[in-house]
Amino acid sequence: MLEKLAKQTAIYGISTIVVRLLSYLLTPLYTRVFGQAAYGIVTDVYALIPFALVLLSMGMESSYFRFAAKAEAEGGRDKEIRGKKRHLFATTWGATLVASSIFFVLVVLFRSTIARWMGDAYVGNELYVVLVAMIILFDVATMIPFSRLREQGRALKFVTLKACNVVINVTLAVIFQATGLFESDFGVGWVFVTNLVASVATFLLILPTTERTVPRIDRSQLRRILAYSLPLLVGGIAGTANEFIDRQMIKYLLPEDISMAQLGIYGAITKIAVVMTLFTQMYRLAAEPFFLANFSKEEFIESNAAALKYYMMASMMIFLGIALFRDVFALIVGRDFREGIFILPVILGANVLAGVWLNLSFWYKREEKTRFAVYVTFVGLIVTIVANVALLPRWGYYGAAWARFVAEAAMVAVSYYLNRRYFPTPYDVRRIAEYVVLGVALFFVSEALLPHVSGVVEYGMNIVIFLLFVAYAVWREKIDLRALVRSALRRR
């Protein structure tokens, strides 16, 4: 069992990172093809799609895993268990299909009104709204089949289909750019066309895995499922809203003549923080199954405390590696978007904090006190709204970056308070603070020296500053580099 878990964790982790990196290839392309305002539409739409997916999936993915496990726990012959799971699959899949279909019909009927709500950039481009609704329809339609693949342990099939979606999307984007379609009157609309084709293709490819199951809702079973999934839905909505609402507030709180351009710059710069985002994703993929395994309480506490310390050490290395060389990373996006590169350290800091409160969430997931997730995410949402209202009108997208940082800090504070009160864990706060203070101090040392040097000297100094942090961490943690090298060579 442990070998199987380790194998699937590695497959999901590595493949997810590869797929995410492939999808990020679209950022350099789109920020060179489209202007700031046009890319603002892309940023706006792709911030809203995850919210719609969370709302329409209704927490059914987690419910499918939960009730599938219950079917196995109830026992019986293999055929009976498979029948129960098939019945569960039909109900959860049917419920999400009904929800997404109703959503699509409503969007089509009220597309003009929705376009006006979304802003002037969409008025006269109602087809954008319809295309996005179709993307959401097909993405929701594949959610439960993808969950079924994970529940069945079919990791390779899962990641292959996910990779196909991204490859189709990227390939079509390159073709459309080469043929000049992005420069036509329909412009940004072709971005949604590429995504729609990829979503439809993924839906068709995943259908054979459903074994001809017909979506059919069992009302009594659906009531039990919803009783379990609705609290997860509430927390999911708050969490996802916290991720996208800063984009919406840029659009609505700033003057119309600059809002979409500001949104485009903000979206492009946040994409540069991909390395930190991927590191947090890698950590989550590895840590969730690890910490939610059947550890004793003492083993869990010891491991969780150590993990947070090493997470902070590694994340501050990544922070410095990107922040000190942000002018190099700025080359990822088009020239028109590089003016916003100064907000990158703030975005990176927010991403570091996101990983901290992720680590602080494992104890209440282990103890099945998931209501605390609702408290944490709603605090983050409220702080995001208040901070953006206060800072956006003054600082523009720079204010949005700081609002994001403050919201993540607030969630860390609430998570830490809940941990100290209900599940005290001996985190090495002093050592963690050392890494944070040293990393931030070295960053400001670089900022103070930069005006006086340039070119090769600047990069040389930043390399030295980065290596100073690495050397300190190696010395502080008594890491045996020779042993690590020997171990790596033996594995080869």
Summary of the structure (lengths in Angstrom):
residues: 492
radius of gyration: 23.6
end to end distance: 25.6
largest distance: 75.6
contacts: 1588
relative contact order: 0.10
helix: 87%
strand: 0%
